Amino acid sequence: QVQLVESGGGLVQPEGSLRLSCAASGSIRSIPAMGWYRQAPGKQRELVAVITAGGRPNYADSVKGRFTISRDSAKNTVYLQMNNLKPEDTAVYYCYANGVIHVDWGQGTQVTVSS
């Protein structure tokens, strides 16, 4: 398993942008899928985006067209570019690595969208 560390969260105004990073402690080339969940206070976690080792992305309907997930295997990092942010995007965002045997999770990074 690998250690995952998220960064890039913060406070942003509606319609603004943030770029989240998920840095892995080892190679991600052999990990079948990696992605991002989010959880708002009082709400259950929601799958936001996932990307396969082959680079195929999938998104929740609520973020489709606004968020972009990508992988950089040379840097062992997964990114989540978030554009046109809305107050309802406010949550803690967690990176995950979905391996064949187990799933690894990051510690989370807070994203707050408010005017």
Secondary structure as UniProt FT lines:
FT   STRAND          4..7
FT   STRAND          10..12
FT   TURN            14..15
FT   STRAND          18..24
FT   TURN            29..30
FT   STRAND          33..39
FT   TURN            41..42
FT   STRAND          46..52
FT   TURN            53..54
FT   STRAND          57..59
FT   TURN            61..66
FT   STRAND          67..72
FT   HELIX           73..75
FT   STRAND          77..82
FT   HELIX           87..89
FT   STRAND          91..98
FT   STRAND          103..105
FT   STRAND          109..113
//
